[in-house]
Amino acid sequence: MDIEIYADEIITPNDFNGRNKNFLCIGCVFIPLNKKEELVNTLVNKRCLHSESTKWCWEYKDCIIKEKCKEEWHALNNCEIHNIEIRASGASHPLKKISRRWLNYVIESNKSGAPIRFNILYVDLDNLMIDKFGYEKNHENIYNRFFRTTIEYGLKAFFNNIPEIVIKKVYHDNGSMKDHEYFPYLNLKKLDEKLSENIFVEDTEIHFIESDHKTYLGSSTELVAESHIIQLTDLIIGSITQNIYFLSENSLKMEHAMILRPLIERLTMKPYDKHSPYCYYGYQNISFFPKNKNEKTTDSFIDLEGDRVEISKFGEFYKDRKMDMPPYNPNQQSLTDWFSDK
């Protein structure tokens, strides 16, 4: 099987939005190439919000219901789907509705027995001995280390019955890691050396792309599809993180987060349930690290710079975690009811 991997991250500073949240999130979506076209076409077509059409056209002049559409509506529907822009005030109607459609599509895919494969890892920086990752650029060093871990676990968990896996390309949302001295070129080489004999990394360069697909319209049109999957990756990570860490009290963010909540509850409470109607076992995973605060270093690894980094074996990966965000009903008028059971 040939696959592509799409990655994005969330890094929060301590006391984020007045809350004591200090973590790093790495999310990877694994797309078999024989499923990619169907996925991208579905995401793209969900941009058309007219009830009489199920097909999106990039140019307004090609719209199949042009007489019932407007050029300005068409332009608004061509927006970037970005989790950070989803908020009750300021977000356009198309952004709200298309992102909601995409999240519902994720749930529908699970219930149909064809889930979108993703692995998400949260690193608790408060429980990590940060100085063991170097005093300079320690967050980048931590990201380097756990980026490979996130990919490796996903490969082993989601494709263990496939005789041979070829990773054709790894795409990453454009960001600071693009300019890292080692990350784009050495990370996948080190991963390839560690993987089992039936898993190969064909292209060992990490490709950074813009999540806004309009960047590539009319020029690098082949990256329009990839940018859509990066947008979906961002949306999935954002919704899951909102549920688990409750980073925002914005009503729209909570409403959107509730779409994936039934799935997230099962992934964090019953991660090994093979008989769940959401069919996530062997396809999706959420993990946390470390479980306990590192007090003694007993293990080590070699980072991209060739330096040995020590970490504690006491820091276990775990999956069971309660969600910080309380259940949210968009029709609820008062917020005080959220905390009635606390």
LINWO-V959069 format. One record per pair of residues at least 24 apart in sequence whose ideal C-beta (glycine too) atoms are under 10 Angstrom apart, sorted by the first residue. I is the first residue (numbers start at 1). GAP is how many residues later the second one is. D is the distance in Angstrom with one decimal. If there is no record, write none. Layout:
{{I;GAP;D} {I;GAP;D}}
This chain:
{{1;31;5.6} {1;32;7.9} {1;33;7.7} {1;34;9.9} {1;158;6.7} {1;161;4.9} {1;162;8.6} {1;163;7.3} {1;164;5.6} {1;165;7.3} {2;29;9.9} {2;30;7.2} {2;31;4.4} {2;32;7.7} {2;34;9.5} {2;162;9.5} {2;163;8.1} {2;164;4.9} {2;165;8.2} {2;166;5.2} {2;167;9.8} {2;200;8.4} {3;27;5.7} {3;28;6.3} {3;29;5.2} {3;30;6.5} {3;31;9.4} {3;32;9.2} {3;33;9.1} {3;114;8.7} {3;151;9.8} {3;152;8.5} {3;155;9.1} {3;156;7.5} {3;159;9.2} {3;162;6.4} {3;163;7.2} {3;164;6.0} {3;165;6.8} {3;166;9.2} {3;167;9.8} {3;196;9.8} {4;25;8.9} {4;26;7.9} {4;27;5.0} {4;28;8.4} {4;29;6.5} {4;32;6.9} {4;163;7.5} {4;164;5.5} {4;165;5.1} {4;166;7.3} {4;167;6.8} {4;199;9.6} {4;203;9.7} {4;222;7.9} {4;225;8.0} {5;24;7.1} {5;25;5.6} {5;26;7.5} {5;112;9.5} {5;114;9.5} {5;145;9.5} {5;146;6.2} {5;149;7.8} {5;150;8.7} {5;162;6.3} {5;163;9.0} {5;164;7.7} {5;165;4.6} {5;166;7.2} {5;167;9.0} {5;183;9.5} {5;196;9.6} {5;201;9.4} {5;224;9.9} {5;228;9.7} {6;24;8.1} {6;25;6.7} {6;112;9.1} {6;163;9.4} {6;164;7.9} {6;165;5.0} {6;166;7.8} {6;167;8.3} {6;201;10.0} {6;203;9.2} {6;220;7.4} {6;221;9.8} {6;222;9.8} {6;223;4.8} {6;224;5.6} {6;225;9.6} {6;226;7.9} {6;227;4.8} {6;228;9.5} {7;112;10.0} {7;140;7.1} {7;143;7.8} {7;144;7.9} {7;163;6.7} {7;164;7.0} {7;165;4.6} {7;166;7.1} {7;170;9.4} {7;199;7.9} {7;201;9.8} {7;223;8.5} {7;226;7.1} {7;230;9.7} {8;75;9.4} {8;112;9.8} {8;163;9.5} {8;164;7.2} {8;165;4.5} {8;167;8.4} {8;203;8.1} {8;222;6.6} {8;223;9.4} {8;224;9.7} {8;225;4.8} {8;226;5.1} {8;227;9.6} {8;228;8.8} {8;229;5.7} {8;230;9.0} {9;112;9.9} {9;134;6.8} {9;137;9.8} {9;138;8.4} {9;141;9.7} {9;163;8.4} {9;164;7.6} {9;166;7.2} {9;167;9.5} {9;168;7.9} {9;224;10.0} {9;225;9.7} {9;228;7.9} {10;73;8.9} {10;74;9.7} {10;110;9.6} {10;112;8.8} {10;224;9.1} {10;227;6.2} {10;228;7.5} {10;230;9.7} {10;231;5.6} {10;235;9.0} {10;237;8.6} {11;112;9.6} {11;114;9.0} {11;128;6.4} {11;129;9.8} {11;131;9.5} {11;132;7.8} {11;164;9.3} {11;165;9.1} {12;113;8.8} {12;229;8.7} {12;233;7.7} {12;235;7.0} {13;112;9.6} {13;126;9.9} {14;111;8.0} {14;112;8.0} {16;229;8.4} {16;231;6.3} {16;232;9.7} {17;229;9.4} {17;230;6.0} {17;231;6.6} {17;232;8.4} {18;231;9.9} {19;226;8.0} {19;227;7.4} {19;228;7.2} {19;229;9.7} {19;230;9.9} {19;305;8.4} {20;106;8.3} {21;103;9.8} {21;104;9.5} {21;105;9.4} {21;220;9.5} {21;224;5.4} {21;225;8.6} {21;226;6.5} {21;303;8.7} {22;101;9.8} {22;102;7.4} {22;103;4.6} {22;104;5.0} {22;105;9.4} {22;106;9.5} {23;99;5.3} {23;100;6.2} {23;101;5.5} {23;102;5.8} {23;103;8.0} {23;104;9.5} {23;105;9.6} {23;218;8.8} {23;221;9.4} {23;222;7.0} {23;265;8.7} {23;266;9.9} {24;97;8.6} {24;98;7.4} {24;99;4.4} {24;100;8.6} {24;101;6.2} {24;104;8.9} {24;115;6.8} {24;118;6.1} {24;119;6.4} {24;122;7.4} {24;265;9.8} {25;95;6.6} {25;96;7.2} {25;97;5.2} {25;98;7.6} {25;121;9.8} {25;125;9.7} {25;212;6.3} {25;213;9.6} {25;215;8.5} {25;216;5.9} {25;219;9.2} {25;220;8.7} {25;261;9.9} {25;263;10.0} {26;93;8.6} {26;94;7.2} {26;95;5.0} {26;96;8.2} {26;97;7.6} {26;116;9.7} {26;117;6.9} {26;120;5.7} {26;121;5.7} {26;122;9.8} {26;123;8.2} {26;124;4.6} {26;125;9.0} {26;211;8.8} {26;261;10.0} {27;91;6.5} {27;92;7.5} {27;93;4.5} {27;94;7.8} {27;95;9.5} {27;123;7.6} {27;146;9.8} {27;206;6.0} {27;207;8.3} {27;209;6.8} {27;210;4.0} {27;211;9.2} {27;213;7.9} {27;214;8.7} {27;259;9.4} {28;89;8.8} {28;90;6.6} {28;91;5.3} {28;92;7.7} {28;93;8.6} {28;119;8.4} {28;122;5.2} {28;123;5.7} {28;125;9.2} {28;126;5.6} {28;127;9.6} {28;142;8.5} {28;144;9.4} {28;205;7.8} {28;209;9.6} {28;257;10.0} {29;87;6.5} {29;88;6.8} {29;89;4.8} {29;90;8.4} {29;91;9.5} {29;125;9.0} {29;142;9.5} {29;200;6.5} {29;201;8.7} {29;203;6.9} {29;204;4.7} {29;205;9.9} {29;207;7.0} {29;208;9.1} {29;255;9.9} {30;86;8.5} {30;87;4.1} {30;88;7.1} {30;89;7.4} {30;121;8.5} {30;124;5.5} {30;125;7.6} {30;127;9.7} {30;128;5.8} {30;129;7.7} {30;135;9.6} {30;137;9.1} {30;253;8.9} {30;254;9.9} {31;85;7.9} {31;86;7.5} {31;87;9.8} {31;137;9.8} {31;140;9.6} {31;195;9.7} {31;198;6.4} {31;201;9.7} {31;202;9.8} {32;85;8.1} {32;126;9.7} {32;127;8.7} {32;130;9.2} {32;133;9.5} {33;133;9.1} {33;135;6.6} {33;136;9.7} {35;79;7.9} {35;81;8.9} {35;82;9.3} {36;189;7.2} {36;190;9.2} {36;193;7.8} {37;188;8.0} {38;76;9.4} {39;66;9.1} {39;70;8.8} {39;75;9.9} {39;77;7.4} {39;186;8.8} {39;189;8.4} {39;190;7.0} {39;193;8.0} {40;184;8.4} {40;185;4.4} {40;186;8.6} {40;187;9.9} {40;188;5.5} {40;189;6.8} {40;192;9.3} {41;184;9.0} {41;187;9.7} {42;59;9.6} {42;60;8.9} {42;63;6.4} {42;66;9.8} {42;67;9.0} {42;186;9.7} {42;190;10.0} {43;38;8.5} {43;55;8.9} {43;58;8.9} {43;59;6.4} {43;62;7.6} {43;170;9.9} {43;182;8.9} {43;185;4.9} {43;186;7.7} {43;188;7.8} {43;189;6.2} {43;192;10.0} {44;169;8.9} {44;180;8.4} {44;181;8.3} {44;184;6.4} {45;56;9.7} {46;31;9.7} {46;35;9.7} {46;51;9.1} {46;52;6.1} {46;53;9.7} {46;54;9.7} {46;55;4.4} {46;56;6.4} {46;58;9.1} {46;59;6.8} {47;27;9.1} {47;29;9.9} {47;30;4.9} {47;31;6.8} {47;32;8.5} {47;34;9.0} {47;47;7.7} {47;50;9.7} {47;51;5.8} {47;54;8.6} {47;55;9.7} {47;181;9.5} {48;25;9.9} {48;26;8.8} {48;29;6.8} {48;50;9.4} {49;24;7.9} {49;25;9.9} {49;27;9.3} {49;28;6.1} {49;44;8.4} {49;45;6.4} {49;48;5.8} {49;49;7.3} {49;52;8.4} {50;24;9.9} {50;27;9.3} {58;155;9.6} {58;156;9.9} {58;159;6.7} {58;160;9.3} {58;163;9.2} {58;166;8.4} {59;158;9.6} {78;135;8.3} {78;136;6.6} {78;139;8.5} {79;133;8.8} {79;134;9.7} {79;135;8.6} {79;152;9.9} {80;130;8.8} {80;131;6.2} {80;132;4.2} {80;133;7.0} {80;134;7.1} {80;135;9.1} {80;147;8.3} {80;148;9.8} {80;150;9.9} {80;151;6.5} {80;154;9.4} {81;130;8.2} {81;131;9.5} {81;132;9.2} {81;146;10.0} {81;147;8.2} {81;149;9.7} {81;150;4.3} {81;151;7.5} {81;153;7.5} {81;154;5.9} {82;91;10.0} {82;129;6.5} {82;130;8.0} {82;148;10.0} {82;149;6.9} {82;152;6.2} {82;153;8.1} {82;156;8.4} {83;148;9.0} {83;150;9.9} {83;151;5.3} {83;152;5.5} {83;153;8.8} {83;154;7.3} {83;155;2.8} {83;156;7.1} {83;158;8.5} {83;159;8.1} {83;170;8.1} {83;173;8.2} {83;174;9.7} {84;150;8.3} {84;154;7.3} {84;164;9.6} {84;169;9.4} {86;149;8.3} {86;152;7.5} {86;153;9.0} {86;156;9.3} {86;162;9.3} {86;164;8.0} {86;166;5.7} {86;167;5.7} {86;169;9.1} {86;170;5.7} {86;171;9.4} {87;161;7.6} {87;163;4.7} {87;164;8.6} {87;165;5.6} {87;166;6.3} {87;169;9.9} {88;160;10.0} {88;162;5.5} {88;163;4.8} {88;164;4.3} {88;165;8.0} {88;166;9.4} {88;167;8.6} {89;161;8.4} {89;162;9.6} {89;163;8.5} {90;160;9.9} {90;162;9.6} {91;159;9.5} {91;161;6.5} {91;162;9.6} {95;157;9.7} {96;156;6.5} {96;159;9.0} {96;160;8.2} {98;133;9.7} {98;137;9.8} {99;132;9.0} {99;133;9.8} {99;135;9.9} {99;136;6.0} {99;139;9.2} {99;140;9.0} {99;153;9.3} {99;157;6.3} {99;160;9.3} {100;135;10.0} {100;152;9.4} {100;155;8.1} {100;156;6.3} {100;159;6.8} {101;158;9.9} {102;126;9.5} {102;129;8.1} {102;130;6.1} {102;133;5.8} {102;134;8.8} {102;137;9.8} {102;154;9.7} {102;157;9.4} {103;129;9.3} {103;132;6.5} {103;133;7.9} {103;135;9.8} {103;136;6.1} {103;153;6.1} {103;154;8.8} {103;155;9.4} {103;156;4.2} {103;157;5.9} {103;160;10.0} {104;155;6.0} {104;156;9.4} {105;127;8.7} {105;154;9.9} {106;126;7.9} {106;129;8.3} {106;130;6.4} {106;133;8.5} {106;153;7.9} {106;154;6.5} {106;157;7.6} {106;178;9.6} {107;152;6.4} {107;153;6.7} {107;154;9.7} {107;155;7.4} {107;156;6.3} {107;171;7.9} {109;169;9.8} {109;170;8.9} {109;174;9.3} {110;150;9.5} {110;152;9.2} {110;153;6.1} {110;156;9.4} {110;166;8.7} {110;167;8.3} {110;168;4.5} {110;169;5.5} {110;170;6.1} {110;173;8.0} {110;174;7.8} {111;151;9.9} {111;152;9.5} {111;166;6.4} {111;167;6.5} {111;168;7.2} {112;167;8.0} {113;164;9.4} {113;165;9.7} {113;166;5.0} {113;170;9.6} {114;165;7.9} {114;169;8.6} {115;43;9.6} {115;148;8.8} {115;163;7.6} {115;164;5.7} {115;165;5.8} {115;166;9.3} {115;167;8.9} {115;168;4.1} {115;169;5.8} {116;113;9.5} {116;116;7.7} {116;117;9.5} {116;120;7.7} {116;167;7.6} {116;168;7.7} {117;37;7.0} {117;38;10.0} {117;40;8.9} {117;41;4.8} {117;42;8.4} {117;163;9.7} {117;165;8.8} {117;166;5.0} {117;167;6.6} {117;168;9.1} {118;32;9.9} {118;36;7.7} {118;40;9.0} {118;114;9.5} {118;115;7.6} {118;118;6.0} {118;119;8.4} {118;122;8.9} {118;149;9.9} {118;162;9.6} {118;165;8.1} {118;166;5.4} {118;167;7.6} {118;168;8.7} {119;30;9.5} {119;31;5.5} {119;32;7.7} {119;33;9.3} {119;34;5.8} {119;35;3.6} {119;36;8.9} {119;37;9.9} {119;38;7.1} {119;39;7.5} {119;164;9.7} {119;165;7.5} {119;166;4.8} {119;167;8.1} {119;168;7.6} {120;30;7.7} {120;34;9.4} {120;113;9.8} {120;116;7.9} {120;117;6.3} {120;120;6.1} {120;121;8.4} {120;124;9.4} {120;144;9.8} {120;147;8.9} {120;164;8.5} {120;165;7.1} {120;166;5.0} {120;167;7.3} {120;168;9.6} {121;25;5.9} {121;26;8.9} {121;28;6.7} {121;29;4.7} {121;30;9.9} {121;32;7.7} {121;33;9.4} {121;164;8.6} {121;165;8.0} {121;166;5.1} {121;167;7.6} {121;168;6.6} {121;196;8.1} {122;24;9.6} {122;118;9.2} {122;119;8.0} {122;122;7.3} {122;123;8.1} {122;164;7.6} {122;165;7.2} {122;166;4.8} {122;167;7.3} {122;199;8.3} {123;26;9.4} {123;27;9.8} {123;164;9.6} {123;165;8.0} {123;166;5.4} {123;167;8.0} {123;192;9.6} {124;164;6.6} {124;165;6.9} {124;166;6.5} {124;167;8.5} {124;168;9.7} {124;169;8.7} {124;191;8.8} {126;164;9.9} {126;167;7.4} {127;161;9.5} {127;162;8.2} {127;163;5.0} {127;164;7.7} {127;165;6.6} {127;166;4.5} {127;167;6.4} {127;168;9.8} {127;185;9.3} {127;187;9.6} {127;188;6.7} {128;161;8.2} {128;162;6.5} {128;165;8.3} {128;166;6.1} {128;183;7.8} {128;184;8.8} {128;187;7.2} {129;161;9.6} {129;164;8.6} {129;165;4.5} {129;166;8.3} {129;167;9.3} {129;168;6.7} {129;180;9.9} {129;181;8.2} {129;182;7.2} {129;183;6.9} {129;186;8.9} {130;164;9.6} {132;162;7.9} {132;165;6.3} {132;168;9.0} {132;176;10.0} {132;177;5.8} {132;178;5.3} {132;179;6.1} {132;180;8.6} {133;170;7.8} {133;174;9.7} {133;176;5.9} {133;177;9.5} {133;178;8.4} {134;169;7.9} {134;171;8.2} {134;173;7.4} {134;175;7.6} {137;39;9.7} {137;43;8.0} {137;44;9.3} {137;168;9.9} {139;37;9.2} {140;36;7.4} {140;37;6.8} {140;39;10.0} {140;40;5.8} {140;41;9.5} {140;42;9.4} {140;43;7.3} {140;164;9.6} {141;39;9.6} {141;41;9.8} {141;42;9.8} {141;162;5.9} {141;163;8.1} {141;164;8.2} {141;166;8.9} {141;168;7.3} {142;161;9.7} {142;167;9.4} {142;169;9.9} {143;33;9.2} {143;34;6.6} {143;37;8.7} {143;40;7.8} {143;44;9.7} {144;33;8.3} {144;36;7.7} {144;38;7.2} {144;39;5.8} {144;42;8.9} {144;43;6.3} {144;46;9.2} {144;159;6.2} {144;160;5.4} {144;161;9.0} {144;165;9.7} {145;42;9.6} {145;156;6.7} {145;157;9.9} {145;158;6.5} {145;159;8.8} {145;164;7.1} {145;166;8.3} {146;143;7.4} {147;25;8.8} {147;30;8.4} {147;36;7.8} {147;40;6.2} {147;41;9.5} {147;44;8.7} {147;59;8.8} {148;39;6.2} {148;40;8.2} {148;42;6.6} {148;43;4.7} {148;46;7.6} {148;47;9.7} {148;153;9.5} {148;156;9.5} {149;42;9.4} {149;138;9.1} {149;140;8.3} {149;152;9.7} {149;168;8.7} {150;135;9.4} {150;137;8.4} {151;36;9.0} {151;37;8.4} {151;40;6.3} {151;44;9.1} {151;50;9.2} {152;39;6.5} {152;42;7.0} {152;43;6.9} {152;44;9.7} {152;47;9.0} {153;132;7.0} {153;134;7.3} {153;164;8.5} {154;129;9.8} {154;130;9.4} {154;131;7.0} {155;36;9.2} {155;40;7.1} {155;41;8.7} {155;44;5.8} {155;46;10.0} {156;39;9.0} {156;40;8.1} {156;43;8.5} {157;124;9.3} {157;125;6.7} {157;126;8.5} {157;127;9.0} {157;128;5.9} {158;124;6.2} {158;125;6.0} {158;126;8.2} {158;127;8.1} {159;39;9.3} {159;40;7.8} {159;123;9.1} {160;36;9.9} {160;38;9.9} {160;122;7.8} {161;121;8.5} {162;36;7.8} {162;37;9.0} {163;35;6.3} {164;33;9.2} {164;34;5.0} {164;35;7.7} {164;36;7.6} {165;30;8.6} {165;31;9.1} {165;33;6.5} {165;34;4.6} {165;35;7.1} {165;36;9.6} {166;32;9.7} {166;33;8.1} {166;34;5.1} {166;35;8.2} {166;36;5.5} {166;37;9.8} {167;24;8.8} {167;25;8.4} {167;28;8.8} {167;32;7.3} {167;33;6.8} {167;34;4.7} {167;35;6.3} {167;36;7.6} {167;37;9.0} {168;32;9.7} {168;33;9.0} {168;34;5.4} {168;35;6.4} {169;32;9.4} {169;33;7.8} {169;34;5.0} {169;35;10.0} {169;36;8.5} {169;37;8.8} {169;38;5.9} {169;57;8.4} {170;31;7.8} {170;33;7.4} {170;34;8.6} {170;35;8.2} {170;36;5.2} {170;37;6.8} {171;35;7.7} {171;36;5.1} {171;37;7.7} {171;38;5.6} {171;52;8.8} {171;55;5.4} {171;56;8.8} {171;58;7.5} {171;59;6.4} {171;62;8.9} {172;34;5.2} {172;35;7.0} {172;36;5.2} {172;37;7.6} {172;58;8.1} {172;61;9.6} {173;35;7.3} {173;36;7.3} {173;37;8.1} {173;38;5.4} {173;54;9.1} {173;57;5.2} {173;58;9.0} {173;60;7.4} {173;61;6.7} {173;64;9.9} {174;33;10.0} {174;34;4.8} {174;35;6.3} {174;36;5.3} {174;37;7.2} {174;38;9.4} {174;41;9.4} {174;53;9.8} {174;56;8.8} {175;33;7.4} {175;36;9.8} {177;29;8.0} {177;31;7.7} {178;28;8.4} {178;29;9.7} {178;30;4.3} {178;31;9.9} {179;29;9.3} {180;26;9.7} {180;124;8.4} {181;123;8.1} {181;124;8.1} {182;121;8.4} {182;122;3.7} {182;123;6.4} {182;124;9.4} {183;25;9.8} {183;121;6.8} {184;24;7.0} {185;119;9.2} {186;117;9.8} {186;118;4.9} {186;119;9.0} {186;120;9.7} {187;117;6.4} {189;115;9.3} {190;111;9.8} {190;112;8.1} {190;113;9.1} {190;114;6.9} {235;25;9.3} {236;24;7.4} {236;27;9.9} {236;48;9.5} {239;24;9.6} {239;25;8.0} {240;24;5.6} {240;27;8.5} {240;28;9.4} {240;44;10.0} {240;46;6.6} {240;83;9.5} {241;84;9.7} {242;81;9.3} {242;82;9.3} {242;83;6.2} {242;86;10.0} {243;25;9.0} {243;80;4.9} {243;81;7.9} {243;82;5.1} {243;83;10.0} {243;84;9.8} {243;85;9.6} {244;24;7.5} {244;42;7.8} {244;44;8.8} {244;77;6.6} {244;78;8.6} {244;79;5.3} {244;80;6.4} {244;81;7.4} {245;76;9.8} {245;78;8.4} {245;79;5.5} {245;80;7.8} {246;77;7.5} {246;78;3.8} {246;79;3.9} {246;80;7.9} {247;77;8.7} {247;78;8.6} {248;77;9.0} {249;76;9.1} {249;79;9.7} {249;86;7.6} {249;89;9.5} {251;77;7.7} {251;79;6.9} {251;81;9.4} {251;84;8.8} {252;78;8.6} {253;72;9.2} {253;75;9.4} {254;71;6.5} {254;72;8.8} {254;73;9.2} {254;74;4.1} {254;75;9.5} {254;76;7.9} {254;81;9.8} {254;84;9.4} {255;73;6.5} {255;74;9.0} {255;75;4.6} {255;76;10.0} {256;72;9.8} {256;74;9.8} {257;66;9.2} {257;68;6.3} {257;71;7.4} {258;67;8.7} {258;69;7.3} {258;70;5.4} {258;71;8.2} {258;72;7.8} {261;62;7.6} {261;64;8.3} {261;66;7.4} {261;67;8.6} {264;57;10.0} {264;59;6.9} {264;61;9.8} {265;57;9.6} {265;58;7.3} {265;62;9.9} {267;52;7.4} {268;50;9.7} {268;51;6.2} {268;52;6.2} {268;53;5.3} {268;54;7.8} {268;55;7.2} {269;50;8.7} {269;51;6.5} {269;52;8.9} {269;53;8.6} {269;54;9.6} {270;49;9.4} {270;50;9.2} {271;47;9.8} {271;48;4.5} {271;49;7.8} {272;47;8.7} {285;34;7.6} {286;33;6.5} {286;35;8.2} {287;30;5.1} {287;31;7.1} {287;32;5.7} {287;34;9.5} {288;28;9.3} {288;29;7.0} {288;30;5.4} {288;31;7.1} {288;32;8.6} {288;33;5.7} {289;26;6.2} {289;27;7.5} {289;28;4.9} {289;29;7.6} {290;24;7.2} {290;25;2.5} {290;26;6.2} {290;27;7.6} {290;28;8.4} {291;24;6.7} {291;25;4.4} {291;26;7.5} {291;27;4.6} {291;29;9.6} {291;30;9.7} {292;24;7.1} {292;26;9.5}}
